[in-house]
């Protein structure tokens, strides 16, 4: 797992600005980020959550914020996107998660 993204702060800020260009207010900005992450993140991919291998299948917004929909066998769980450990190397599009982390 990786805790540090290979992208510069300037690159992440540019992605954040691009993602929120027409969004007003916190709710719209979170929704715009969710769309950007869902559009760019290459799913499915596997990672570890609490020491267990899970398959990240999708990203969506719910009342708690942006979540990754994870599956292990027949079990499904929504995990906050900022709490999701990314594999090393991270999947394509993970820079949008890191831009959201910087924004948040």
N, C-alpha and C positions, 0 to 999 in steps of 0.2 A: 504494500500500500504506500501511497505517496501523500505527504502532508504539504508539499510545496509544488506549486505549478511551474511549468517551464516558460510561463509567459510573463512579460514585463508588466509593471503597473500601468504604464502608458497604453500598452495594447489592451489590457483589461478595461481601462477607463474608456477607450475608444469603443469597445464592444458594448459597454454599458450605455454610453450615449446613443449608439446606433440602435440598441434594443428599446430605449425609452423615448425615442425622438418625438413621438406624438402622444405620449402618455402624460396625463395630468393627475396628480395626487398619488398617494401611496398605493391604493388598490389597483389603479390602472397601470402603474409602473410594475407592480408585482405580476399582474396579468401579462404585460408585454414581455417581461423576462421569461415567464413560463412558456409563452409561445416561442420565443427565441431559443430557449433550451430544448423544447420539444422538437423544433424544426432542425436543429443542428446536431443534437446528441445522437451518436450512433448506438442504437439499441437493437437487439438485446446485447448485454455484456454481463460478465460475472464479476462479483466482488465479494468481500466478506463483511457480514454484519454480525456483530457480537460473536465473532469466531466461527460463524457458519457461512458456507458458500451459498450465495443467492444469485439469482438471475434478475437483473434489472430489465424490465420489459417496457416501461413507458414512464412518462413524466406528465403530471397533471397538477392543477391547482385545486385545493379544497379549502375549507374554512380555516385550516391551520397554516396555510401557505402553500408553497410549491413542494410537491412530494414525488419521490421515485416509487413506482409500483414494483415491488420485489416479490419473487416467487421462489419457493423451495418445495419441490414436490407439489402436493396439493394445497400447500399453505401460501397465502398471499398476505403481504403487509405493506402499508404505506410508510415510507421512511422520509423524514424531512430532508430535502435535497442538500441542505448545508450540513446535515449530520451523516450523509452517505460517504463512507470511505471509498475513494476512487482507487482502482487498480493501478499498478505501475507496469507499463505505461498507461496513462489514462486513455479512455476511448476518444475517438474523434468527436469534437464538439464540446468537450469538457471545459474548454476555456470559457464558455458561456456560464457554466456553474461558478467558476472562479470569478468572473466579472460580477455575478450576482452577489457572491460572498463579499467582494470589495465594496459594492454598492450598499449592502446591508450593514 
